[in-house]
Amino acid sequence: MKRSTLSHSLLNIILVFIESALTLLLRLDPELRKAAYPLAKQGTVVCIRMYMPHVQVYATFSYKGVLLDANLPAGRSEPDVIINAYSIQVLNAITTHDTESTEKLQMRGDVIQVQLVKQFIMQMGIGSLIQSVVKKFKGGKNKSKSDETETEEKKNNYKLRITEQQTQINTLTIKNRELETTVKELHSKQKVFMITAIITTVIAIGAIIALLMN
């Protein structure tokens, strides 16, 4: 029981440090703030399940920053996005801008929110912090390199937007096909009903005529 309490307390201390680092990153990096904004607007809750060691953390996006906790926020029955991965995979993803490392993370949840979380993770990295600090204190130095970095980031953002739009298009296409199938089924049922009604009417008329002739 003591071990469990100690482990929980240690986790809370680590989460406080990480939360402070994220707050610093958000203040220094305007691009990271842009990536976090749509998640904060929706109040997205992300559950991060890491293995080796086994740790479960909840990240809540808000206008105050990214709040980390070992428990699900009050008033929520389940998270919006769930990430399952080994600890080293999560570390690689959040310390680099590598798309491949981010894609290796197993994510479940709403397609658009998953894409927004991926975009946030790819924008968040040690390189991002260094670039932001350099820009903050050295101003206009190394403009050419900064411009190249910004151009690359814009390209990545455009690619993510295209992916999001393609996902939305695919979703709408699937829904449209479902509606077409439903309409066809209704037309088919309507035809069957009309045929049945006509046959029933003919039989009824025949029966009436037969009665009258008798």
C-alpha positions in Angstrom: 0.0 0.0 0.0 2.9 2.3 0.9 4.6 1.6 -2.5 1.4 2.4 -4.3 1.0 5.7 -2.5 4.6 6.6 -3.1 4.3 5.8 -6.8 1.2 7.9 -7.1 2.8 10.9 -5.3 5.9 10.6 -7.5 3.8 10.6 -10.6 2.0 13.7 -9.4 5.3 15.5 -8.9 6.5 14.5 -12.4 3.2 15.7 -13.9 3.6 19.1 -12.2 7.0 19.5 -13.8 5.8 18.4 -17.3 2.8 20.7 -17.0 5.1 23.6 -16.2 7.3 22.8 -19.2 4.2 22.7 -21.5 3.1 26.0 -20.2 6.5 27.5 -21.0 6.4 25.9 -24.5 3.0 27.3 -25.1 4.1 30.8 -24.1 7.2 30.7 -26.3 5.9 28.9 -29.3 3.0 30.7 -31.2 2.7 27.7 -33.6 2.2 25.4 -30.7 -0.5 27.6 -29.3 -2.2 27.5 -32.7 -2.1 23.7 -32.7 -3.5 23.6 -29.1 -6.3 26.2 -29.8 -8.9 23.9 -31.5 -8.3 21.2 -28.8 -8.7 23.8 -26.0 -11.9 25.2 -27.7 -13.4 21.7 -27.6 -12.0 20.9 -24.1 -10.4 17.8 -25.4 -9.4 15.1 -22.9 -6.6 12.7 -24.0 -5.8 9.5 -22.1 -2.2 8.5 -22.5 -1.6 4.8 -21.6 2.1 4.0 -21.5 3.8 0.7 -20.9 7.2 -0.2 -19.4 6.6 1.3 -16.9 2.8 1.2 -16.9 1.5 4.7 -16.4 -1.9 6.3 -17.3 -2.2 10.0 -17.6 -5.0 12.3 -18.6 -4.3 15.6 -20.5 -7.0 18.2 -20.6 -6.7 21.0 -23.1 -8.0 24.3 -22.0 -7.4 28.0 -22.5 -5.2 28.0 -19.4 -2.9 25.4 -21.0 -2.6 21.6 -20.9 -3.6 20.2 -17.5 -2.2 16.8 -16.5 -3.7 14.4 -14.0 -3.5 10.8 -13.1 -7.4 10.7 -12.9 -10.1 11.4 -15.4 -11.4 15.0 -15.0 -14.6 15.4 -12.9 -17.7 15.4 -15.0 -16.2 13.3 -17.8 -17.1 9.6 -18.2 -14.5 8.9 -20.8 -11.7 10.7 -22.7 -12.0 11.9 -26.3 -8.8 10.4 -27.5 -6.9 7.4 -26.1 -3.1 6.9 -26.9 -1.6 3.4 -26.3 2.2 3.1 -26.7 5.5 2.2 -25.0 7.0 5.0 -22.9 10.0 5.3 -25.3 7.6 5.8 -28.2 5.8 8.6 -26.5 9.1 10.2 -25.5 10.3 10.0 -29.1 7.1 11.5 -30.5 7.0 14.5 -28.1 10.7 15.4 -28.4 10.9 15.4 -32.2 9.0 16.7 -35.2 9.2 13.3 -36.7 5.9 12.3 -38.4 6.8 8.6 -38.4 7.3 8.6 -34.6 3.9 10.2 -34.1 2.1 7.8 -36.5 3.5 4.8 -34.5 1.4 5.9 -31.5 -1.8 3.9 -31.4 -4.7 6.5 -31.1 -8.4 5.8 -30.8 -11.2 8.4 -30.9 -12.9 10.9 -33.2 -11.0 11.0 -36.5 -10.7 14.8 -36.5 -9.7 15.1 -32.9 -7.0 12.4 -33.4 -5.6 14.4 -36.3 -5.5 17.6 -34.1 -3.7 15.7 -31.3 -1.2 14.4 -33.8 -0.6 17.9 -35.1 -0.1 19.2 -31.6 2.4 16.4 -30.8 4.4 17.0 -34.0 4.5 20.7 -33.3 5.7 20.1 -29.7 9.4 19.2 -29.5 12.7 20.1 -28.1 13.6 21.6 -31.4 10.5 23.8 -31.3 11.5 25.1 -27.8 15.1 25.9 -28.9 13.8 27.7 -32.0 11.3 29.7 -30.0 14.0 30.7 -27.4 16.4 31.8 -30.2 13.7 33.9 -31.9 12.8 35.4 -28.5 16.3 36.6 -27.5 18.2 36.9 -30.8 15.5 38.5 -32.9 16.4 38.7 -36.5 19.6 36.6 -36.5 19.7 33.6 -38.8 16.6 34.7 -40.7 17.2 32.5 -43.7 17.3 29.3 -41.5 14.2 30.5 -39.6 12.4 31.1 -42.9 13.2 27.6 -44.0 11.9 26.2 -40.8 8.7 28.2 -41.0 8.2 27.1 -44.6 8.7 23.5 -43.6 6.2 23.9 -40.7 3.7 25.5 -43.0 4.0 22.6 -45.4 3.4 20.2 -42.6 0.4 22.2 -41.5 -1.0 22.2 -45.0 -0.5 18.5 -45.3 -2.4 18.0 -42.0 -5.2 20.2 -43.2 -5.4 18.3 -46.4 -5.5 15.0 -44.5 -8.3 16.4 -42.2 -10.3 17.6 -45.2 -9.8 14.2 -47.0 -11.0 12.4 -43.9 -14.1 14.7 -43.7 -14.8 14.0 -47.4 -14.5 10.3 -46.9 -16.9 10.4 -43.9 -19.4 12.4 -45.9 -19.1 10.0 -48.8 -19.8 7.0 -46.5 -22.8 8.8 -45.0 -24.1 9.7 -48.5 -23.8 6.0 -49.6 -25.7 5.0 -46.5 -28.5 7.5 -47.3 -28.6 6.2 -50.9 -28.9 2.7 -49.7 -31.7 3.7 -47.3 -33.6 5.5 -50.1 -33.3 2.5 -52.4 -34.7 0.2 -49.7 -37.6 2.6 -49.1 -38.4 2.7 -52.8 -38.2 -1.1 -52.9 -40.6 -1.4 -49.9 -42.9 1.2 -51.5 -43.1 -0.8 -54.8 -43.8 -4.0 -52.8 -46.5 -2.2 -50.9 -48.1 -0.8 -54.0 -48.1 -4.2 -55.8 -49.6 -5.9 -52.7 -52.2 -3.1 -52.5 -53.2 -3.6 -56.2 -53.4 -7.4 -55.9 -55.5 -7.0 -52.7 -57.8 -4.5 -54.4 -58.2 -6.8 -57.5 -59.0 -9.8 -55.3 -61.5 -7.7 -53.3 -63.2 -6.4 -56.5 -63.4 -10.0 -57.8 -64.9 -11.2 -54.6 -67.5 -8.4 -54.7 -68.4 -9.2 -58.3 -68.7 -12.9 -57.6 -71.0 -12.1 -54.7 -73.2 -9.9 -56.8 -73.4 -12.5 -59.6 -74.5 -15.1 -57.1 
